[in-house]
C-alpha cells in the first residue's frame, strides 16, 4: 500500500482555513474540504496567532509554506529599527551594499563574527521588509524610498559608504562612478 505524501499548505491556505474555522466550520469538515489530515488542521488552529502575525509582514504570502525565524534574530530586530528610522526620512534611497554595510556594522556590535551579509541574506531581508528592487545598469539595486530629511546617524553612514566607493574607484583606476556601474542617486546631498 502506498503511503500518503506529506502536504505543507501555503500560508494563504492556512489563513483561509483559520477564517473558515472562525466561521464555525468543524475540523472534520475542513479536513474534507481542503484534503488535509485532521492533525494538520489541528496544528494550524494551534498556531493561528503566529500564522496571522507572520502573514502581516510577509510579502509573497502565496508562496510561503513555513514560518521560519531568522537565524540572527537580534540583528534582524536592529535592522528593522534602522529601516523604520530611514523610512521616516525623505529622498533617501538605500542600495544593497549600504544595507549590507549596516548589517555588518550591527553584527560587529552584537559580536556575531560568523555573520556574512551575503546577497542571499540581503534578498531574504528585503522580502521580509517588503522592499522593492529595481534594475540599475549591470546589477540589481535594492531601494527603500523614505520620507523626510536624513538623520545625522544615517548621513554619517552614507558619507562613509561614499568615501569607501571613492577609494575603490581610485584603486580600480576608473574615471568615475558611471564606469564602475554604480548608482549615484543616493550620493546626492539633498
C-alpha positions as CSV (number, residue, x, y, z in Angstrom):
1,X,0.0,0.0,0.0
2,X,1.3,3.4,-1.0
3,X,1.6,5.9,1.9
4,X,0.3,9.5,1.5
5,X,2.8,12.2,0.9
6,X,3.0,14.9,3.5
7,X,1.4,18.2,2.4
8,X,2.6,21.5,3.6
9,X,-0.1,24.1,2.9
10,X,0.8,27.6,1.9
11,X,0.4,30.4,4.4
12,X,-2.5,31.8,2.3
13,X,-4.4,28.5,2.6
14,X,-3.7,28.3,6.3
15,X,-5.3,31.8,6.7
16,X,-8.3,30.6,4.7
17,X,-8.6,27.5,7.0
18,X,-8.4,29.8,10.1
19,X,-11.1,32.0,8.7
20,X,-13.4,29.0,7.9
21,X,-12.7,27.7,11.4
22,X,-13.7,31.1,12.9
23,X,-16.9,30.9,10.9
24,X,-17.9,27.8,12.8
25,X,-16.6,25.0,10.5
26,X,-15.7,21.8,12.2
27,X,-12.2,20.3,11.9
28,X,-13.6,17.3,10.2
29,X,-15.4,19.5,7.6
30,X,-12.2,21.4,7.0
31,X,-10.2,18.2,6.7
32,X,-12.5,17.0,3.9
33,X,-12.8,20.4,2.2
34,X,-9.0,21.0,1.9
35,X,-7.9,17.4,1.6
36,X,-5.6,17.7,4.6
37,X,-5.1,15.4,7.6
38,X,-7.1,16.3,10.7
39,X,-3.7,16.6,12.6
40,X,-2.6,19.3,10.1
41,X,-5.9,21.2,10.6
42,X,-5.3,21.0,14.4
43,X,-1.8,22.2,14.1
44,X,-3.0,25.2,12.1
45,X,-5.6,26.1,14.8
46,X,-3.0,25.7,17.5
47,X,-0.6,28.1,15.7
48,X,-3.1,30.5,14.3
49,X,-1.8,33.6,16.2
50,X,1.7,33.0,14.9
51,X,0.4,32.4,11.4
52,X,-1.6,35.7,11.4
53,X,1.3,37.7,12.8
54,X,3.8,36.3,10.3
55,X,1.4,36.9,7.4
56,X,1.1,40.6,8.2
57,X,4.8,41.1,7.4
58,X,5.2,38.7,4.6
59,X,5.3,39.9,1.0
60,X,5.0,36.8,-1.0
61,X,2.4,35.1,1.2
62,X,1.0,32.8,-1.6
63,X,4.4,31.2,-2.0
64,X,5.5,30.7,1.7
65,X,4.7,27.5,3.4
66,X,6.6,27.7,6.7
67,X,7.1,30.2,9.4
68,X,10.8,30.4,9.9
69,X,12.6,32.6,12.5
70,X,15.6,34.5,11.1
71,X,18.9,32.9,12.0
72,X,20.2,36.2,13.5
73,X,17.0,37.4,15.3
74,X,18.7,40.2,17.3
75,X,20.4,41.5,14.1
76,X,17.0,41.4,12.3
77,X,15.4,43.4,15.1
78,X,18.1,46.1,14.8
79,X,17.9,46.2,11.0
80,X,14.1,46.6,11.4
81,X,14.6,49.6,13.6
82,X,17.1,51.0,11.2
83,X,14.7,50.6,8.3
84,X,11.9,52.3,10.2
85,X,14.3,55.2,11.1
86,X,15.3,55.6,7.4
87,X,11.7,55.3,6.2
88,X,10.7,58.3,8.3
89,X,13.0,60.5,6.1
90,X,12.5,61.8,2.6
91,X,14.6,61.3,-0.5
92,X,16.7,58.5,0.9
93,X,17.5,55.6,-1.4
94,X,19.2,52.6,0.2
95,X,21.1,50.3,-2.1
96,X,22.2,46.7,-1.4
97,X,25.8,47.5,-0.4
98,X,24.7,50.2,2.0
99,X,22.2,47.8,3.7
100,X,24.8,45.1,3.8
101,X,27.4,47.5,5.3
102,X,24.9,48.5,8.0
103,X,24.1,44.8,8.8
104,X,27.8,44.1,9.1
105,X,28.2,47.1,11.4
106,X,25.4,45.8,13.6
107,X,26.7,42.3,13.6
108,X,30.1,43.6,14.8
109,X,28.4,45.4,17.7
110,X,26.4,42.3,18.6
111,X,29.6,40.2,18.4
112,X,28.4,37.9,15.6
113,X,31.7,37.3,13.8
114,X,30.3,34.4,11.7
115,X,27.6,36.6,10.1
116,X,28.1,37.3,6.4
117,X,25.8,39.9,4.7
118,X,25.6,37.8,1.6
119,X,23.4,38.6,-1.4
120,X,21.1,35.7,-0.4
121,X,20.7,37.2,3.1
122,X,20.0,40.6,1.5
123,X,17.3,39.3,-0.8
124,X,15.6,37.5,2.0
125,X,15.8,40.6,4.3
126,X,14.3,42.7,1.5
127,X,11.4,40.3,1.0
128,X,10.7,40.2,4.7
129,X,10.6,44.1,4.8
130,X,8.5,44.5,1.6
131,X,11.2,46.4,-0.2
132,X,11.1,46.6,-3.9
133,X,14.1,46.2,-6.2
134,X,14.9,47.9,-9.4
135,X,17.4,47.2,-12.1
136,X,20.2,49.7,-12.5
137,X,22.8,49.2,-15.2
138,X,24.5,45.9,-14.8
139,X,23.5,45.0,-11.2
140,X,20.3,44.9,-9.1
141,X,20.0,47.8,-6.6
142,X,17.6,47.4,-3.7
143,X,15.9,50.6,-2.9
144,X,13.8,51.7,0.1
145,X,12.1,55.0,-0.6
146,X,11.8,57.1,2.5
147,X,10.3,60.4,3.7
148,X,11.9,63.4,5.5
149,X,15.5,64.7,5.9
150,X,18.2,62.2,6.7
151,X,19.2,61.9,10.4
152,X,22.8,62.6,11.4
153,X,23.3,58.8,12.0
154,X,22.2,57.9,8.6
155,X,24.1,60.8,7.0
156,X,27.3,59.5,8.6
157,X,26.8,56.0,7.3
158,X,26.1,57.4,3.9
159,X,29.2,59.6,3.9
160,X,31.3,56.5,5.0
161,X,29.9,54.5,2.1
162,X,30.6,57.3,-0.4
163,X,34.2,57.6,0.8
164,X,34.5,53.8,0.5
165,X,33.3,53.9,-3.1
166,X,35.6,56.8,-3.9
167,X,38.5,54.8,-2.5
168,X,37.5,51.7,-4.6
169,X,37.2,53.9,-7.7
170,X,40.7,55.3,-7.2
171,X,42.1,51.8,-6.6
172,X,40.5,50.5,-9.8
173,X,41.7,53.5,-11.8
174,X,38.2,54.1,-13.2
175,X,37.3,57.6,-14.4
176,X,34.1,57.9,-12.3
177,X,31.1,56.2,-10.7
178,X,29.5,55.6,-14.1
179,X,32.4,53.5,-15.3
180,X,32.2,51.3,-12.2
181,X,28.4,50.7,-12.7
182,X,27.4,52.5,-9.5
183,X,24.1,54.1,-9.0
184,X,25.0,57.6,-7.7
185,X,21.4,58.7,-6.9
186,X,21.9,58.0,-3.2
187,X,25.1,60.1,-3.1
188,X,23.4,63.5,-3.6
189,X,23.3,65.9,-0.7
190,X,19.5,66.6,-0.5
